[in-house]
Amino acid sequence: MKETAWFEQSRENPANRPDEQLSDHELLVEILKQSRKQAKSAKVSAYAAVGALLALIVSLLVLVPEVVQTLHETNTLLESADQAAVEISTLATTAQSTLNGLDTVIQNIDNVVVTNAGYLEEAMEELNSIDFEGLNNSIQSLEAIVTPLARLMGGGR
């Protein structure tokens, strides 16, 4: 009885019977069903792949211009940094040149002071040797003499 029940159940559903017990027609029907399932599965896979490809293309169309813009801005920034570095180098060279010139000027001033220190000392000694009180008295005496002469000449006070 078990064999009969199994046979009846397999006859109703050929997929439950072993392949050796299926007729050619039933085998072809099973192959056709499997082919349709595989075709449907292949279509779903193809649609998924196309969808993924479209998503990738849209992403690239959106991202690539942004990346290119960012690279362009980065390049511009690097060029500006290079130019600033050149200007800083030039400024440093000019500053060094100025410092070297300033050192020369300070050395020249020092030489002038050292060279003329003797002359300055002599001049101070000469000024200190002048009798300013006597000179002041001489100027007053000269004024006392010149004033009457000026009146005599007609340019009086």
Legacy VTK file of the C-alpha trace (Angstrom):
# vtk DataFile Version 3.0
C-alpha trace
ASCII
DATASET POLYDATA
POINTS 157 float
0.000 0.000 0.000
2.853 2.311 0.685
4.162 1.850 -2.808
0.782 2.575 -4.299
0.393 5.785 -2.275
3.837 6.895 -3.262
3.130 6.165 -6.918
-0.138 8.080 -6.810
1.518 11.056 -5.124
4.408 11.071 -7.587
2.007 10.819 -10.490
0.233 13.944 -9.361
3.503 15.795 -8.761
6.213 14.564 -11.130
8.863 16.669 -9.380
8.652 14.331 -6.360
9.453 11.200 -8.391
12.950 10.121 -9.332
14.022 11.104 -12.867
14.144 7.476 -14.019
10.414 7.057 -13.415
9.354 10.148 -15.442
8.158 9.867 -19.003
9.829 11.854 -21.762
6.968 14.326 -21.831
7.134 14.831 -18.063
10.894 15.291 -18.258
10.505 17.902 -20.975
7.842 19.695 -18.941
10.156 19.707 -15.885
13.057 20.937 -18.010
10.829 23.694 -19.429
9.743 24.743 -15.926
13.362 24.829 -14.749
14.366 26.773 -17.868
11.613 29.318 -17.226
12.699 29.669 -13.579
16.309 30.141 -14.682
15.253 32.654 -17.364
13.191 34.584 -14.831
16.100 34.506 -12.379
18.484 35.629 -15.146
16.116 38.538 -16.047
15.977 39.636 -12.399
19.769 39.440 -12.194
20.122 41.372 -15.458
17.706 44.078 -14.276
19.582 44.326 -10.980
22.897 44.624 -12.837
21.459 47.314 -15.144
20.077 49.148 -12.111
23.437 48.980 -10.369
25.162 50.160 -13.552
22.748 53.090 -13.874
23.275 53.987 -10.223
27.038 53.867 -10.791
26.794 56.057 -13.899
24.598 58.615 -12.120
26.978 58.632 -9.151
29.930 59.177 -11.455
28.127 61.961 -13.314
27.471 63.687 -10.021
30.815 63.024 -8.324
33.305 63.439 -11.162
32.622 67.180 -11.718
32.933 67.769 -7.964
36.219 65.869 -7.827
37.540 67.753 -10.862
36.529 71.092 -9.278
38.199 70.123 -6.011
41.370 69.095 -7.843
41.363 72.385 -9.765
40.966 74.380 -6.546
43.721 72.343 -4.904
46.008 72.992 -7.862
45.257 76.733 -7.702
45.950 76.730 -3.969
49.263 74.929 -4.481
50.274 77.405 -7.193
49.466 80.284 -4.823
51.494 78.604 -2.083
54.431 78.181 -4.479
54.208 81.857 -5.471
54.036 82.895 -1.809
57.089 80.751 -1.059
59.018 82.451 -3.874
57.976 85.888 -2.601
58.967 84.971 0.959
62.332 83.747 -0.293
62.846 87.010 -2.197
61.826 88.992 0.882
64.262 87.015 3.042
67.062 87.641 0.550
66.236 91.365 0.478
66.115 91.495 4.279
69.494 89.765 4.513
70.901 92.200 1.967
69.526 95.130 3.977
71.010 93.750 7.190
74.372 93.333 5.475
74.146 96.954 4.237
73.168 98.106 7.721
76.192 96.340 9.157
78.359 98.227 6.652
76.730 101.575 7.559
77.233 100.921 11.284
80.870 100.001 10.646
81.361 103.216 8.621
79.788 105.324 11.390
82.041 103.642 13.916
85.061 104.374 11.719
84.021 108.043 11.398
83.571 108.348 15.161
86.903 106.644 15.877
88.717 108.671 13.194
87.239 112.019 14.225
87.367 111.432 17.981
90.825 113.022 18.063
89.616 116.094 16.158
86.589 116.390 18.416
88.844 116.220 21.466
91.090 118.964 20.039
88.079 121.153 19.307
86.793 120.725 22.859
90.198 121.641 24.253
90.238 124.784 22.100
86.744 125.740 23.242
87.718 125.142 26.865
90.834 127.334 26.467
88.766 130.332 25.356
88.312 132.928 28.079
84.643 133.710 27.558
84.569 136.287 30.349
87.484 138.143 28.840
85.888 137.861 25.412
82.646 139.281 26.795
84.550 142.203 28.339
86.351 142.844 25.046
83.010 142.889 23.179
81.626 145.434 25.672
84.733 147.602 25.306
84.475 147.416 21.517
80.835 148.431 21.710
81.754 151.371 23.908
84.252 152.523 21.275
82.119 151.819 18.207
78.958 153.511 19.517
80.467 157.038 19.656
82.113 156.480 16.271
78.790 155.452 14.814
77.210 158.614 16.144
79.995 160.612 14.709
79.486 159.036 11.297
75.811 159.765 11.467
74.226 156.456 12.179
73.401 157.067 15.796
71.210 155.674 18.329
LINES 1 158
157 0 1 2 3 4 5 6 7 8 9 10 11 12 13 14 15 16 17 18 19 20 21 22 23 24 25 26 27 28 29 30 31 32 33 34 35 36 37 38 39 40 41 42 43 44 45 46 47 48 49 50 51 52 53 54 55 56 57 58 59 60 61 62 63 64 65 66 67 68 69 70 71 72 73 74 75 76 77 78 79 80 81 82 83 84 85 86 87 88 89 90 91 92 93 94 95 96 97 98 99 100 101 102 103 104 105 106 107 108 109 110 111 112 113 114 115 116 117 118 119 120 121 122 123 124 125 126 127 128 129 130 131 132 133 134 135 136 137 138 139 140 141 142 143 144 145 146 147 148 149 150 151 152 153 154 155 156
